[in-house]
Every structure is written in C-alpha cells, then in structure tokens.
C-alpha cells in the first residue's frame, strides 16, 4: 500500500483497482470529486459517507486537483465500463 502526500489518501493495487481512496475505506477520491462537482458541500458528502471526516473530504479534493489527469482517466474508465456493461446487458435481453 502506498501512502500519498496527503495523510488520508492512499493507493493499493488490490483495492478499487489501484485508484486513490480515503485511507481505511473503499471510498474513491474520484467519487468524492463527482459529489463535489454535483454541488454537494463537505458537510453533505460526510452525511452521504458517514465514515468520512471533513478533513478526509478536503484531502481527497486536494489530491484530486493535484492529480487531475489521473482522476479524470479513472472517471473516463468508469464511464467506459458502464457503457460496456449496458451494451452487454442489451445484447442478452
């Protein structure tokens, strides 16, 4: 497990495909960024994910903005995976 430059963000190749997560959770930095972009504030995000502290959300957002290319690639991969799963589901229907 690799600790990043922010105390509550880590990457682990066996957890969440190696994507950055809040330490000790499976909550991805990309997920927190999406919530924030959808207009959720820190308090709302911590209500949605009760295991998070406000500092965790701030660390995740700081990490996201410092590593935006990687986070955007993670989100794009999520979108591609979703489209592929939907396409496979339509074929079997």
C-alpha positions as CSV (number, residue, x, y, z in Angstrom):
1,X,0.0,0.0,0.0
2,X,1.4,3.4,-1.0
3,X,0.7,6.5,1.1
4,X,0.4,9.6,-0.9
5,X,1.5,13.1,0.1
6,X,-1.8,13.7,1.8
7,X,-2.3,11.8,5.1
8,X,-5.7,10.3,4.5
9,X,-5.3,9.3,0.8
10,X,-3.7,6.0,-0.2
11,X,-3.5,3.7,-3.2
12,X,-3.4,0.0,-3.0
13,X,-3.3,-2.2,-6.2
14,X,-5.7,-4.7,-4.6
15,X,-8.3,-2.2,-3.6
16,X,-10.5,-0.3,-6.1
17,X,-8.3,-1.2,-9.0
18,X,-5.4,0.8,-7.5
19,X,-7.3,4.1,-7.6
20,X,-6.8,6.6,-4.9
21,X,-9.1,6.1,-1.9
22,X,-9.6,7.6,1.5
23,X,-7.3,5.6,3.9
24,X,-9.0,2.7,5.5
25,X,-12.0,2.8,3.2
26,X,-13.1,1.9,-0.3
27,X,-14.3,5.5,-1.0
28,X,-12.5,6.7,-4.1
29,X,-11.2,10.2,-4.5
30,X,-13.0,10.3,-7.9
31,X,-16.3,9.6,-6.1
32,X,-15.8,12.5,-3.7
33,X,-14.9,14.8,-6.6
34,X,-18.0,13.8,-8.5
35,X,-20.1,14.6,-5.5
36,X,-18.4,18.0,-5.1
37,X,-18.9,18.8,-8.8
38,X,-22.6,18.0,-8.4
39,X,-22.8,20.7,-5.9
40,X,-22.5,18.8,-2.6
41,X,-20.6,20.6,0.1
42,X,-18.2,18.9,2.6
43,X,-21.0,18.5,5.2
44,X,-23.3,16.8,2.6
45,X,-20.5,14.5,1.5
46,X,-19.8,13.5,5.1
47,X,-23.5,12.8,5.6
48,X,-23.6,10.6,2.5
49,X,-20.4,8.8,3.6
50,X,-20.6,8.8,7.4
51,X,-17.1,7.1,7.8
52,X,-15.5,10.3,6.3
53,X,-14.4,13.3,8.4
54,X,-14.4,16.7,6.8
55,X,-10.6,16.6,6.7
56,X,-10.8,13.4,4.6
57,X,-13.0,15.2,2.1
58,X,-10.7,18.2,1.9
59,X,-7.7,15.8,1.5
60,X,-9.5,14.0,-1.3
61,X,-10.3,17.2,-3.1
62,X,-6.8,18.5,-2.8
63,X,-5.4,15.2,-4.1
64,X,-7.9,15.3,-7.0
65,X,-6.9,18.7,-8.0
66,X,-3.2,17.9,-7.7
67,X,-3.6,14.7,-9.8
68,X,-6.5,15.8,-12.1
69,X,-5.2,13.9,-15.2
70,X,-5.3,10.6,-13.3
71,X,-8.7,11.2,-11.6
72,X,-10.2,12.2,-15.0
73,X,-8.8,9.0,-16.5
74,X,-10.3,7.0,-13.7
75,X,-13.7,8.6,-14.3
76,X,-13.5,8.1,-18.0
77,X,-12.7,4.4,-17.4
78,X,-15.8,4.2,-15.1
79,X,-17.9,5.7,-17.9
80,X,-16.5,3.3,-20.5
81,X,-17.1,0.3,-18.2
82,X,-20.7,1.4,-17.6
83,X,-21.4,1.8,-21.3
84,X,-19.8,-1.6,-22.0
85,X,-21.9,-3.3,-19.2
86,X,-25.1,-1.7,-20.6
87,X,-24.3,-2.8,-24.1
88,X,-23.7,-6.4,-22.9
89,X,-27.0,-6.3,-21.0
90,X,-28.9,-5.1,-24.1
91,X,-27.4,-8.0,-26.1
92,X,-28.7,-10.6,-23.7
93,X,-32.2,-9.0,-23.5
